[in-house]
Amino acid sequence: MSCVFYFFFSCKIYAQHSQAGNLSRKVTIQVKQKRISEVLSQISTSGNFYFSYQGNLFNADSLVNLSVQNTAVNTVLDQLFAGRIDYKENGQYIILRSAGLHLTIEPDNITTAERLYLISGYVIDTKTGLKIKQASVYEKRLLQSTLTNNDGYFKLRFKGDYNEVILTASKEAYRDTTLIFLSNITIKPEGYEDTTSQRKTRISNIVENMGIGRFFVSSKQRFQSLNISGFLANSPFQASLTPGLSSHGMMSSQVINKASFNVLGGYSAGLNGLEMAGLFNMDKTDVRFIQVAGLFNIVGGSVEGVQLTAAVNSVIGNISGIQVGGLVNNVRGNATGMQLAGVVNMLNGNMKGFQAAGIYNLTKQNVNGIQFAGLANTTRGTMNGLQVAALFNYAKTVKGLQIGLVNVADSSSGYSIGLLNLVKKNGYHKISLSSNELINTNLSIKTGTQKLYSILMIGQNFSDTAKIRTIGFGVGHDFLINKRLSIGTEYTAQLIYTGLGNNLSGLNKFQANLQFKICNGLTIFGGPSYSLYDTDYPDGSGVKGYKQHVAPDYAHAFSNKVKGWLGWNAGITLF
């Protein structure tokens, strides 16, 4: 059954002038006889975004005068180009293009039957009359679309009861055109919501331009994204086998879903609910609440909620919530909450919360919280919290606590605990030579800061009849009295060797040294000490040539194994 439909053709040209985002940023520019290219560079720097345009779009060397104050970027561009240039937003870019490129829809067949509506035709360049290939033709509310073939031809079929069908044709570098078909039947748009009338969107194509995105996203979907990059819609549900086999078809990349279930993988505009996939999820914009994948998640915007995968999470924007990756978490923005990775966390921005990785954490800006790694942590900004690693910690500025075998910082007002604590600007890098009542030659390396430094030491009592060898580790703190005078309090734990094979005894030593700085690089010190000696061997059991009675005669015994005594310590410190 067929009938006559009334339709009217409207050359409504929807310019892509967005009133939100970078085009609405206010800038102040005062230039006289400056090249257009320099003026655009000044505008982009002031607004913190980028311009993109073809080199032959306008004469970049043309000299212009411009005087605007606290004016929106789109108004400035209108004034600069006098309407000859059109523009649209895409992520952090404003794309400039010729305003003279127009297209139109020329229908050649309109067929209707009960609950069936078929439209076919051509998309044509209005200036040249040429038919345009790979243009998108779509119905926004019904989320149905197609691409024109090499002859500019398209065909769309709609099932359901409709009062009107509104077709939009879009092509990169052209202005959109809309064609409205009318009937007297009630429309039932199946629960979809067209959001473009309520907000202007800025959609980035970063995900599909990534190597893995190009692999999984078809060329038709990429053309679709380029053609209708400013359009987003909401849907309650999506199901897909792969990105090309979805309940939304080619429109899947323009739809934000409340629930998305992908057998192998899916590609959507975003998420505002729950998304699960056997292998992977890819979303162009923001993801909210829960995203779970067996292999990887890629998000072109930010994540708010929980993101889980057995392998890799990659987020172009920020993460706020909990992110768990079996292998790697990679976030280009900031992270707030908890970031857990089996191998590596990589974060370009700031971390506020808890970050843990089996091997390595990298945060390129500041950490306010806890960094925990099986091997190493790196913070290229300020570490304000706790940084713990089995091997190595680095922070540009430490305002908290570092615990690791080796800790490195450019500057520190906090504490570092490790065998080596290297602080470049205000740290200790000292070598001490000293003697005490037990061992006449000791060498110590002290690293850290005045607040807390570590001590690596070796010593030997050079004697023909009373040799002792020792190795130990300790910590210390300096109480500054003035520029030259200070008191150094130190604790060391040492192993004592008296020639008995692999059998070692323990010596714990507490000392307080009065330190006097003679000049830069040279300090003398001396003071009292208290020692506790713990051994399983009775006096006189040492090897010949080694000291037989380690504890002095005046030592007092706590038990058969432990003795204590007062002693002394004196020496010099270099550097």
Backbone torsions as a table, in degrees:
resi	resn	phi	psi	omega
1	MET	NA	134.8	179.4
2	SER	-130.3	158.0	178.1
3	CYS	-148.7	170.3	-177.7
4	VAL	-89.8	130.3	177.2
5	PHE	-108.3	138.2	171.9
6	TYR	-85.7	134.3	173.5
7	PHE	-142.8	152.9	172.6
8	PHE	-129.5	146.7	-178.1
9	PHE	-99.5	124.4	-178.7
10	SER	-118.7	122.6	177.3
11	CYS	-86.6	49.7	176.0
12	LYS	-71.8	114.1	-179.8
13	ILE	-98.2	115.3	-178.6
14	TYR	-93.0	98.9	175.9
15	ALA	-66.6	151.3	-175.2
16	GLN	-92.7	28.7	-180.0
17	HIS	-73.5	105.6	-179.1
18	SER	-87.8	137.3	177.1
19	GLN	-92.8	8.7	178.5
20	ALA	-126.1	158.0	174.9
21	GLY	83.7	-148.0	-172.7
22	ASN	-63.6	-34.4	-179.1
23	LEU	-67.1	-21.1	-179.8
24	SER	-96.6	-2.1	178.5
25	ARG	-62.6	142.0	179.9
26	LYS	-91.5	131.5	179.0
27	VAL	-130.7	157.3	174.8
28	THR	-124.1	120.2	-176.9
29	ILE	-131.8	131.1	174.4
30	GLN	-131.1	103.5	-179.2
31	VAL	-136.8	150.2	175.0
32	LYS	-132.7	127.3	177.5
33	GLN	51.3	51.7	176.6
34	LYS	-109.7	148.8	177.0
35	ARG	-66.0	146.2	-179.1
36	ILE	-58.4	-39.3	-179.1
37	SER	-60.7	-38.4	178.9
38	GLU	-70.3	-37.1	178.8
39	VAL	-65.2	-43.5	178.3
40	LEU	-61.9	-40.5	178.1
41	SER	-62.4	-39.6	179.3
42	GLN	-66.5	-39.8	179.3
43	ILE	-65.2	-45.0	-178.0
44	SER	-65.5	-38.4	177.7
45	THR	-64.8	-41.9	-179.8
46	SER	-65.9	-35.4	-177.7
47	GLY	-94.5	-5.5	179.5
48	ASN	61.2	49.8	174.3
49	PHE	-147.7	-172.4	-176.6
50	TYR	-130.5	148.0	171.5
51	PHE	-97.9	144.3	175.1
52	SER	-131.2	128.0	179.7
53	TYR	-162.0	157.7	176.8
54	GLN	-74.5	147.5	-175.0
55	GLY	-63.7	-26.9	-177.9
56	ASN	-97.2	12.4	-178.2
57	LEU	-67.7	-37.7	177.1
58	PHE	-155.5	168.4	179.8
59	ASN	-81.0	104.6	-175.3
60	ALA	-66.9	-18.1	-178.6
61	ASP	-91.3	-2.0	178.7
62	SER	-60.9	138.7	-179.2
63	LEU	-93.0	134.9	-177.8
64	VAL	-135.3	158.7	170.7
65	ASN	-111.8	137.2	-178.7
66	LEU	-148.7	130.1	178.0
67	SER	-139.0	102.8	178.5
68	VAL	-134.8	150.5	-179.6
69	GLN	-135.7	123.3	178.2
70	ASN	50.3	52.1	-175.1
71	THR	-117.7	142.6	179.8
72	ALA	-62.3	145.9	-176.4
73	VAL	-60.4	-39.9	-178.7
74	ASN	-64.9	-33.9	176.3
75	THR	-67.8	-39.3	177.9
76	VAL	-63.3	-42.3	179.4
77	LEU	-65.5	-39.0	176.3
78	ASP	-59.7	-42.8	-179.5
79	GLN	-69.4	-37.3	-176.3
80	LEU	-71.0	-41.2	-174.5
81	PHE	-107.0	-0.3	176.7
82	ALA	52.9	39.2	175.4
83	GLY	79.7	0.6	-178.9
84	ARG	-77.9	-17.7	-176.4
85	ILE	-119.4	135.1	173.6
86	ASP	-99.5	164.1	-177.9
87	TYR	-153.5	154.8	178.1
88	LYS	-149.9	159.9	-179.8
89	GLU	-98.5	145.2	171.9
90	ASN	-149.2	98.0	-177.3
91	GLY	64.7	-125.6	179.7
92	GLN	-90.1	12.5	-178.3
93	TYR	-114.3	144.9	165.1
94	ILE	-109.9	118.4	-174.9
95	ILE	-94.4	121.3	176.6
96	LEU	-94.4	139.2	-179.4
97	ARG	-152.9	162.8	-177.9
98	SER	-64.8	134.7	178.0
99	ALA	-81.4	-2.0	-175.7
100	GLY	-92.0	-0.9	-177.3
101	LEU	-92.3	115.0	-179.1
102	HIS	-127.2	150.5	176.0
103	LEU	-131.7	166.5	178.5
104	THR	-144.6	158.9	174.9
105	ILE	-101.4	128.2	178.1
106	GLU	-118.0	96.6	-178.3
107	PRO	-70.9	145.7	175.4
108	ASP	-121.9	-11.2	179.0
109	ASN	-153.6	128.4	175.4
110	ILE	-129.8	114.1	-176.3
111	THR	-125.7	138.8	177.8
112	THR	-134.0	147.1	170.9
113	ALA	-143.5	-175.5	-178.5
114	GLU	-63.2	118.3	-179.7
115	ARG	58.5	28.4	178.2
116	LEU	-141.0	134.4	-177.1
117	TYR	-141.0	119.4	-177.9
118	LEU	-121.9	130.5	177.4
119	ILE	-129.3	134.5	173.3
120	SER	-137.7	160.2	-179.7
121	GLY	170.9	-157.1	-175.5
122	TYR	-131.0	151.2	170.3
123	VAL	-105.8	126.1	-169.0
124	ILE	-128.2	140.6	170.6
125	ASP	-72.7	119.0	-173.8
126	THR	-67.3	-25.2	-177.9
127	LYS	-83.3	-45.8	-175.0
128	THR	-96.4	-18.6	-176.2
129	GLY	78.6	2.0	-179.5
130	LEU	-77.5	145.7	177.5
131	LYS	-81.4	136.6	-170.2
132	ILE	-100.4	122.7	177.5
133	LYS	-88.7	156.9	177.6
134	GLN	55.2	34.7	169.8
135	ALA	-90.5	147.3	178.7
136	SER	-90.2	132.0	173.1
137	VAL	-122.5	122.7	-171.7
138	TYR	-150.0	156.7	173.2
139	GLU	-108.9	112.7	-170.1
140	LYS	-61.9	-44.8	-173.1
141	ARG	-72.7	-33.2	-175.7
142	LEU	-93.0	-7.0	177.0
143	LEU	55.7	45.8	174.3
144	GLN	-120.8	139.1	-174.7
145	SER	-153.4	166.6	174.1
146	THR	-154.8	166.7	173.5
147	LEU	-110.4	142.4	175.1
148	THR	-69.0	149.7	178.7
149	ASN	-83.1	-168.4	-177.1
150	ASN	-65.3	-16.5	177.2
151	ASP	-98.1	8.5	-179.8
152	GLY	76.3	14.7	-173.1
153	TYR	-95.1	144.6	176.5
154	PHE	-138.6	159.5	174.4
155	LYS	-147.0	130.4	177.7
156	LEU	-129.3	140.0	179.3
157	ARG	-125.3	131.5	-179.5
158	PHE	-121.1	134.5	175.3
159	LYS	-111.5	132.4	-179.4
160	GLY	133.8	-176.1	-179.9
161	ASP	-104.9	123.1	-174.0
162	TYR	-132.5	139.0	173.5
163	ASN	-82.6	-33.5	177.0
164	GLU	-157.1	154.1	173.7
165	VAL	-122.4	125.5	-177.1
166	ILE	-111.9	107.9	179.4
167	LEU	-94.8	135.5	174.9
168	THR	-119.4	133.9	175.3
169	ALA	-108.3	130.5	-178.9
170	SER	-135.1	144.7	177.0
171	LYS	-152.2	134.4	178.7
172	GLU	-53.2	132.4	-179.1
173	ALA	82.9	-3.9	176.3
174	TYR	-111.2	158.9	171.0
175	ARG	-83.4	145.4	-179.3
176	ASP	-68.5	151.2	174.8
177	THR	-131.6	142.0	-178.2
178	THR	-120.9	138.7	176.9
179	LEU	-124.1	128.2	-175.5
180	ILE	-111.2	126.9	176.5
181	PHE	-108.8	128.8	-175.2
182	LEU	-108.9	147.8	170.1
183	SER	-147.8	178.0	-178.4
184	ASN	-106.0	27.8	-176.6
185	ILE	-108.3	144.1	-177.4
186	THR	-66.4	137.1	-179.2
187	ILE	-85.8	139.7	174.7
188	LYS	-131.8	90.4	-173.4
189	PRO	-78.9	16.0	168.0
190	GLU	61.1	31.0	171.4
191	GLY	84.1	-0.7	179.2
192	TYR	-79.4	152.6	-179.2
193	GLU	-124.8	126.8	176.1
194	ASP	-88.2	116.1	-174.4
195	THR	-96.2	-6.1	-173.0
196	THR	-70.0	-23.6	178.4
197	SER	-75.6	-19.6	-178.0
198	GLN	-97.1	-24.2	-179.1
199	ARG	-154.5	148.6	173.7
200	LYS	-89.6	136.9	-173.5
201	THR	-107.3	152.7	174.5
202	ARG	-127.5	106.0	-174.0
203	ILE	-113.0	130.0	177.4
204	SER	-93.9	143.5	176.6
205	ASN	-100.0	23.6	-176.7
206	ILE	-59.3	-42.8	-175.2
207	VAL	-59.6	-48.7	-176.2
208	GLU	-76.5	-13.0	176.0
209	ASN	-90.1	-9.7	173.8
210	MET	-69.9	158.5	-178.7
211	GLY	-56.5	-45.6	-179.1
212	ILE	-70.8	-30.9	176.9
213	GLY	-67.2	-42.6	177.7
214	ARG	-63.0	-29.5	-179.6
215	PHE	-71.5	-41.9	-173.4
216	PHE	-93.6	-23.9	-177.1
217	VAL	-96.8	128.2	-177.5
218	SER	-69.5	161.0	178.4
219	SER	-63.8	-33.5	178.3
220	LYS	-63.7	-40.8	178.6
221	GLN	-67.5	-36.0	178.5
222	ARG	-67.3	-40.6	175.4
223	PHE	-61.9	-40.6	178.8
224	GLN	-59.1	-44.6	-179.2
225	SER	-64.2	-38.4	177.9
226	LEU	-67.3	-41.4	-175.1
227	ASN	-70.9	-40.4	-174.6
228	ILE	-122.7	44.8	-175.2
229	SER	-65.0	-18.9	-178.6
230	GLY	-92.2	7.6	-174.5
231	PHE	-112.0	130.0	173.4
232	LEU	-132.8	147.8	174.6
233	ALA	-137.9	160.2	178.0
234	ASN	-105.5	145.8	176.8
235	SER	-142.0	144.8	179.1
236	PRO	-72.8	-22.8	-170.7
237	PHE	-156.5	143.3	169.9
238	GLN	-139.3	143.3	171.4
239	ALA	-132.2	138.9	-179.5
240	SER	-148.2	154.4	171.1
241	LEU	-91.1	-50.8	173.5
242	THR	-138.1	172.4	179.4
243	PRO	-55.3	-28.7	-179.8
244	GLY	-88.3	-12.1	-178.5
245	LEU	-120.8	82.0	-173.6
246	SER	-127.5	156.8	176.0
247	SER	-64.9	-18.1	175.8
248	HIS	-98.9	1.8	-179.6
249	GLY	59.3	-140.2	-179.2
250	MET	-70.7	-12.8	179.4
251	MET	-81.9	-0.6	-175.8
252	SER	-58.0	-33.8	-178.0
253	SER	-77.0	-2.2	178.4
254	GLN	-112.1	8.5	-172.3
255	VAL	-117.3	132.5	172.6
256	ILE	-96.7	121.5	-173.8
257	ASN	-103.6	150.3	170.6
258	LYS	-86.5	-33.7	175.7
259	ALA	-138.2	131.1	-178.9
260	SER	-137.4	122.4	-179.5
261	PHE	-123.1	117.3	-174.1
262	ASN	-118.5	117.7	-176.4
263	VAL	-61.5	-53.9	174.0
264	LEU	-102.3	-58.6	179.9
265	GLY	-161.4	158.2	-179.9
266	GLY	-139.4	158.8	179.2
267	TYR	-132.9	116.8	-176.2
268	SER	-131.7	167.5	175.4
269	ALA	-73.4	-32.1	-178.9
270	GLY	177.6	-175.8	-176.1
271	LEU	-141.8	138.7	175.4
272	ASN	-135.6	53.2	-176.0
273	GLY	175.1	-114.9	-176.1
274	LEU	-126.0	132.4	177.2
275	GLU	-133.8	129.4	180.0
276	MET	-134.9	144.0	-179.9
277	ALA	-145.7	146.4	174.9
278	GLY	-66.1	-37.9	-180.0
279	LEU	-119.5	-56.6	-171.6
280	PHE	-150.0	153.9	170.4
281	ASN	-123.6	137.1	173.3
282	MET	-130.3	126.5	-179.8
283	ASP	-129.6	134.2	-175.8
284	LYS	-75.0	-34.8	-176.9
285	THR	-120.3	-141.8	-169.5
286	ASP	-77.5	151.5	175.5
287	VAL	-122.4	129.3	178.6
288	ARG	-124.1	141.0	172.5
289	PHE	86.6	-94.6	-170.6
290	ILE	-134.3	127.3	176.7
291	GLN	-133.2	123.8	-175.9
292	VAL	-132.2	133.4	178.2
293	ALA	-143.3	149.7	178.6
294	GLY	-74.5	-27.9	-175.5
295	LEU	-120.8	-56.7	-179.2
296	PHE	-155.7	155.0	171.4
297	ASN	-122.0	133.1	174.6
298	ILE	-126.1	125.9	-177.7
299	VAL	-126.7	124.3	-179.4
300	GLY	-79.6	-16.4	177.2
301	GLY	-111.0	-134.1	-179.1
302	SER	-111.4	162.5	179.5
303	VAL	-119.3	131.2	175.2
304	GLU	-128.6	110.7	-178.1
305	GLY	132.8	-132.4	-175.8
306	VAL	-120.6	130.6	177.3
307	GLN	-128.0	120.5	-175.5
308	LEU	-127.8	140.0	172.3
309	THR	-157.4	156.2	178.5
310	ALA	-80.3	-15.0	-176.6
311	ALA	-127.6	-79.4	-167.8
312	VAL	-130.0	131.3	166.4
313	ASN	-110.1	129.6	177.5
314	SER	-129.5	121.5	-177.2
315	VAL	-126.3	124.2	-179.3
316	ILE	-75.9	-33.4	-179.0
317	GLY	-96.3	-132.8	-177.2
318	ASN	-103.8	162.7	173.5
319	ILE	-124.2	129.5	177.2
320	SER	-131.8	107.7	-176.7
321	GLY	139.4	-133.4	-177.9
322	ILE	-122.0	127.2	178.0
323	GLN	-123.8	121.4	-178.4
324	VAL	-125.4	119.0	177.3
325	GLY	-122.7	127.6	179.8
326	GLY	-60.0	-31.7	177.9
327	LEU	-116.7	-62.5	-169.3
328	VAL	-135.9	139.1	164.7
329	ASN	-115.5	127.2	-179.1
330	ASN	-129.1	115.1	-178.2
331	VAL	-125.4	125.5	-179.1
332	ARG	-83.7	-18.8	-180.0
333	GLY	-101.8	-137.1	-179.0
334	ASN	-102.3	160.7	177.9
335	ALA	-128.7	132.4	175.6
336	THR	-129.6	122.9	-179.1
337	GLY	122.8	-123.9	-175.4
338	MET	-131.1	131.3	178.7
339	GLN	-126.1	115.7	-176.0
340	LEU	-124.0	129.7	179.7
341	ALA	-136.9	142.5	176.5
342	GLY	-68.1	-29.7	-178.2
343	VAL	-122.7	-63.0	-170.0
344	VAL	-138.7	136.9	163.8
345	ASN	-108.5	128.7	176.3
346	MET	-125.0	122.9	-175.1
347	LEU	-133.5	121.5	-178.5
348	ASN	-79.6	-25.0	-175.3
349	GLY	-103.7	-140.1	-177.6
350	ASN	-97.4	147.7	176.2
351	MET	-113.2	126.4	175.6
352	LYS	-128.4	103.0	-177.3
353	GLY	140.3	-133.6	-173.6
354	PHE	-124.2	127.9	-179.5
355	GLN	-128.1	121.7	-177.7
356	ALA	-136.5	139.7	179.2
357	ALA	-144.0	148.6	178.6
358	GLY	-64.2	-31.7	-178.5
359	ILE	-122.0	-54.0	-165.8
360	TYR	-148.1	137.1	170.1
361	ASN	-115.8	131.7	175.2
362	LEU	-126.8	118.5	173.3
363	THR	-122.5	120.6	-172.5
364	LYS	-82.8	-11.3	175.5
365	GLN	-121.6	-126.9	-170.7
366	ASN	-100.0	152.6	173.8
367	VAL	-120.6	125.9	174.7
368	ASN	-122.9	88.7	-174.6
369	GLY	154.6	-133.6	-174.0
370	ILE	-125.8	133.3	171.6
371	GLN	-118.1	123.2	-177.7
372	PHE	-132.5	126.4	-177.9
373	ALA	-141.3	147.3	177.0
374	GLY	-68.5	-27.0	-177.8
375	LEU	-122.0	-57.6	-172.2
376	ALA	-152.1	152.6	172.6
377	ASN	-126.3	141.6	173.3
378	THR	-132.6	126.7	172.7
379	THR	-125.4	114.3	-175.6
380	ARG	-83.7	-3.0	175.3
381	GLY	-114.8	-134.5	-178.4
382	THR	-95.9	131.7	175.0
383	MET	-100.5	108.0	-179.6
384	ASN	-118.1	89.0	-175.4
385	GLY	155.7	-134.4	-176.1
386	LEU	-124.4	130.9	178.5
387	GLN	-125.8	116.3	-174.8
388	VAL	-128.4	129.0	175.7
389	ALA	-149.7	151.0	-179.5
390	ALA	-68.4	-33.1	-174.1
391	LEU	-114.0	-55.1	-164.8
392	PHE	-145.4	136.4	171.7
393	ASN	-127.6	138.8	172.2
394	TYR	-135.3	136.8	170.4
395	ALA	-144.6	141.1	178.3
396	LYS	-63.5	-45.1	177.3
397	THR	-132.3	128.3	179.7
398	VAL	-105.7	121.9	173.9
399	LYS	-120.9	13.2	-179.7
400	GLY	-134.1	-127.9	-175.2
401	LEU	-131.6	129.5	172.9
402	GLN	-108.7	134.0	175.2
403	ILE	-131.6	117.8	-179.9
404	GLY	-174.8	170.6	177.9
405	LEU	-62.1	-46.8	176.7
406	VAL	-128.0	128.0	178.0
407	ASN	-120.9	132.9	-177.3
408	VAL	-129.9	138.4	176.4
409	ALA	-149.3	150.6	172.5
410	ASP	-73.5	-42.1	175.6
411	SER	-148.4	156.6	-176.2
412	SER	-149.5	133.7	167.9
413	SER	-117.6	10.6	-179.8
414	GLY	-110.8	-140.7	-174.8
415	TYR	-134.0	144.9	175.7
416	SER	-130.7	130.1	179.8
417	ILE	-122.0	116.3	-179.6
418	GLY	-178.1	177.0	176.3
419	LEU	-65.9	-41.7	176.4
420	LEU	-127.1	128.8	177.9
421	ASN	-126.0	100.2	-172.5
422	LEU	-103.0	112.7	178.2
423	VAL	-117.1	117.9	-168.3
424	LYS	-70.2	-48.1	-168.3
425	LYS	-87.3	-52.2	-174.8
426	ASN	-118.3	27.2	-174.5
427	GLY	-99.1	172.5	175.9
428	TYR	-93.4	133.8	171.4
429	HIS	-138.7	73.7	-168.0
430	LYS	-115.3	148.7	173.3
431	ILE	-122.8	126.1	-178.4
432	SER	-116.6	139.0	171.1
433	LEU	-115.4	127.8	-173.4
434	SER	-148.5	165.9	174.1
435	SER	-132.1	155.6	174.0
436	ASN	-146.0	-176.6	-174.3
437	GLU	-65.9	-16.4	-175.5
438	LEU	-107.4	-42.4	-173.8
439	ILE	-127.4	124.7	-172.0
440	ASN	-83.8	-13.2	-179.4
441	THR	-137.6	116.8	178.6
442	ASN	-131.1	137.9	176.2
443	LEU	-119.7	125.0	-179.0
444	SER	-126.3	140.5	172.4
445	ILE	-112.1	122.9	-176.2
446	LYS	-116.0	123.4	-179.4
447	THR	-133.4	146.9	-179.7
448	GLY	135.3	-137.5	177.6
449	THR	-133.3	174.3	178.2
450	GLN	-58.3	-32.4	-178.4
451	LYS	-69.4	-38.7	179.4
452	LEU	-159.8	120.5	176.8
453	TYR	-128.8	153.0	178.4
454	SER	-98.5	156.7	-176.9
455	ILE	-128.6	121.0	169.4
456	LEU	-107.5	128.7	-173.1
457	MET	-142.5	151.0	169.0
458	ILE	-134.7	154.5	179.8
459	GLY	-155.5	157.0	175.9
460	GLN	-149.6	136.6	173.4
461	ASN	-92.0	104.5	-177.7
462	PHE	-79.0	112.5	-177.5
463	SER	-162.9	149.3	178.2
464	ASP	-75.7	-25.4	-172.9
465	THR	-122.3	-8.2	-173.8
466	ALA	-137.7	50.9	-179.9
467	LYS	-68.2	144.0	170.1
468	ILE	-144.3	138.7	173.4
469	ARG	-121.9	144.6	-176.8
470	THR	-145.8	150.9	172.0
471	ILE	-141.1	143.6	-176.0
472	GLY	-163.4	175.4	179.3
473	PHE	-137.3	147.9	179.5
474	GLY	-157.3	178.8	177.0
475	VAL	-134.6	157.3	-179.0
476	GLY	-150.8	163.9	177.6
477	HIS	-143.0	135.2	179.2
478	ASP	-103.3	128.7	171.8
479	PHE	-96.5	112.5	-175.9
480	LEU	-82.8	127.4	176.8
481	ILE	-96.3	-51.2	172.3
482	ASN	-151.4	-166.5	-174.9
483	LYS	-63.6	-27.2	-176.2
484	ARG	-109.3	-22.2	-171.2
485	LEU	-116.6	136.6	177.7
486	SER	-154.6	166.8	175.8
487	ILE	-119.9	122.5	179.4
488	GLY	-101.5	118.3	177.2
489	THR	-103.0	129.1	-173.5
490	GLU	-138.1	149.0	171.0
491	TYR	-128.1	131.9	177.2
492	THR	-130.1	145.8	173.5
493	ALA	-116.9	121.6	-172.6
494	GLN	-125.7	151.8	170.4
495	LEU	-100.4	131.5	-176.7
496	ILE	-108.2	128.5	-179.7
497	TYR	-115.8	125.6	178.9
498	THR	-123.4	32.3	173.3
499	GLY	87.2	3.9	-175.9
500	LEU	-90.2	62.5	176.9
501	GLY	57.5	-127.5	179.5
502	ASN	-92.7	9.5	-177.3
503	ASN	-85.9	121.6	-176.1
504	LEU	-121.5	151.3	174.6
505	SER	-112.9	165.6	-176.2
506	GLY	-111.9	142.7	177.5
507	LEU	-132.5	119.3	174.0
508	ASN	-105.8	130.6	-170.9
509	LYS	-132.6	130.1	175.1
510	PHE	-114.4	131.7	-178.7
511	GLN	-145.2	150.9	177.4
512	ALA	-128.5	113.8	-175.3
513	ASN	-109.2	131.2	169.3
514	LEU	-81.8	122.4	-172.3
515	GLN	-114.4	129.5	179.4
516	PHE	-122.8	122.8	-179.0
517	LYS	-86.1	111.3	179.6
518	ILE	-74.8	-46.3	177.5
519	CYS	-159.1	174.6	177.4
520	ASN	-59.3	123.0	177.6
521	GLY	94.1	-0.9	-179.2
522	LEU	-144.4	120.2	179.3
523	THR	-135.2	139.1	173.7
524	ILE	-107.8	150.2	-178.1
525	PHE	-149.3	161.4	175.6
526	GLY	-174.7	154.2	179.2
527	GLY	172.3	-179.2	-177.4
528	PRO	-80.1	163.3	176.8
529	SER	-146.2	162.7	173.5
530	TYR	-133.9	130.5	-175.1
531	SER	-119.3	144.6	171.7
532	LEU	-122.8	121.3	-176.5
533	TYR	-111.9	127.7	-177.1
534	ASP	-123.2	119.1	-178.2
535	THR	-145.2	151.5	176.0
536	ASP	-93.0	-2.0	-172.5
537	TYR	-112.0	135.4	179.9
538	PRO	-71.4	159.4	175.8
539	ASP	-56.4	142.0	177.9
540	GLY	89.1	3.4	-178.0
541	SER	-95.4	4.6	-179.7
542	GLY	-73.4	162.3	177.1
543	VAL	-71.8	149.8	-179.0
544	LYS	-57.5	135.9	-177.8
545	GLY	95.2	-18.7	177.5
546	TYR	-99.6	157.9	-177.6
547	LYS	-63.6	127.7	-177.1
548	GLN	-88.6	-29.2	-179.2
549	HIS	-121.2	93.5	-176.1
550	VAL	-68.5	-50.4	178.9
551	ALA	-72.4	136.7	178.7
552	PRO	-65.8	165.1	-175.4
553	ASP	-63.2	-28.0	-176.5
554	TYR	-86.5	2.0	-179.6
555	ALA	-64.7	149.8	177.0
556	HIS	-106.6	145.1	-173.8
557	ALA	-98.0	133.0	172.0
558	PHE	-92.5	-28.2	176.9
559	SER	-162.7	-173.5	177.3
560	ASN	-65.6	-21.8	-175.7
561	LYS	-105.2	-24.8	-170.7
562	VAL	-116.3	129.6	176.6
563	LYS	-131.3	150.8	178.6
564	GLY	-133.7	154.1	179.5
565	TRP	-161.1	158.3	172.8
566	LEU	-87.4	142.5	178.9
567	GLY	-145.4	-157.7	-177.4
568	TRP	-142.7	167.2	-179.1
569	ASN	-152.6	137.0	178.8
570	ALA	-153.3	149.9	179.3
571	GLY	175.3	-164.8	178.8
572	ILE	-129.3	152.6	177.3
573	THR	-121.6	131.6	178.0
574	LEU	-105.9	146.7	177.5
575	PHE	73.5	NA	NA
